[in-house]
Amino acid sequence: MQLRALFPGVGSAVRHGSGLVLALIWAGSGLAEEAAPAAEPAGASEDVSVTVVGLRSGKGKVLACLTSKPKTFPDCSKDPAAKRAIVGAAKGEVTFDFGAVAPGTYAVSLFHDENGNGKLDTMMAIPREGYGFSRDAAVMFGPPRFAAAAVAVERAALHLKVKMRYLL
């Protein structure tokens, strides 16, 4: 199983497909890379921005990615065209902008890296830091499907609101 190779420290929860660690396995797999300015997509339409609400502290950063590829969601490291954003955390809420995005269907995944180590920390396979998805897609024994988090980018600017969720 590839997940075991990528995340050897999570043990049997990954091997047996159980535990909440699968819900957020995406967090340690590419979101933490420094956000490089993305090239303007051909036929760029409108700006996509996100306000993240419910941050429990101003420590660390919020790391997010936007992808249009269902097969790569929520692990944006597998989508070279994905847009990434990193902003400093602030208790309560933060807002960031992905910039111009071509029309299409996209999904956002994000997490609150409170200690600044570039990954989602867990304790006994339970996330110790916050996470969220566009449309506040539910997490049930694994990350949500792309369709559950998908939003349409059309001919107008799109502003999303995502609730940060903490389990510990």
C-alpha positions, 0 to 999 in steps of 0.5 A: 500500500502506497500510504504506508510507504509515504507515512510509515509512522502512522502504523496500523491505522493506515494499513487497515484503513481505519482511524481518522488519520485517513481523513487528513492524510493529505495534510502531510503530502504536499500542502506544506511546500512553500507556495510559489506564485502560480502562472496565470491560467489560459483564459483566466476568469475570476479570482477565488478567495477563501475565508477560514473561520473558527481558528483557535489560535494565531499560532503558525500558518494556514496552508491550503490548496485548490485543485480541479482534478478529482483524482488528486484531491485532497492531495494537491502534491499530485497535481502540478497545476494546483494552486497553493496558498499559505497565510499567517494564522490569526485567532478567529479567521484569515482570508487568502486569495488563490488569484485568477482561476479558469472556469471549471470545478474545483475543491479546496483542502486546508489545515492549520499548521500551529507549530509551523513544522509543515505537516498535520500533527497527529496523536494516536492517529487523531489530528492535533491540528485543524483542517477543513474543506470547501463546502465544509465537506464532511469527514467520515472514515477518510477524506471527503470525495472531490464531489462533496467539496466541489465548487463551480468557478464561473464568470464571477469572482468566487469567495468561499467560507471554510470552517476550521475543525479541530478534534483535539 
